[in-house]
Amino acid sequence: TLHRRLAAEHTSFRTLLEEVRETLAVELLESGLTVEEVARRLGYSETAAFTHAFTRWRGHPPSRLGRR
């Protein structure tokens, strides 16, 4: 049922998960948490994997978020 409803909305669970992770990542980084802490809270096994995902979402690494 979930799969059918998501398909009807032209999305997937994975897409929704990535959107939520991106939103939470930005909020947590802006609150002052380190990249390592954010990666851990979002369920990434390694900081490098989180950094790669963040760069894919935003076009720059999470370390640059505070400098923009």
Stockholm file with secondary structure:
# STOCKHOLM 1.0

chainA/1-68         TLHRRLAAEHTSFRTLLEEVRETLAVELLESGLTVEEVARRLGYSETAAFTHAFTRWRGHPPSRLGRR
#=GR chainA/1-68 SS CHHHHHHHTTCCHHHHHHHHHHHHHHHHHHTTCCHHHHHHHTTCSSHHHHHHHHHHHHSSCGGGGGGC
#=GC SS_cons        CHHHHHHHTTCCHHHHHHHHHHHHHHHHHHTTCCHHHHHHHTTCSSHHHHHHHHHHHHSSCGGGGGGC
//
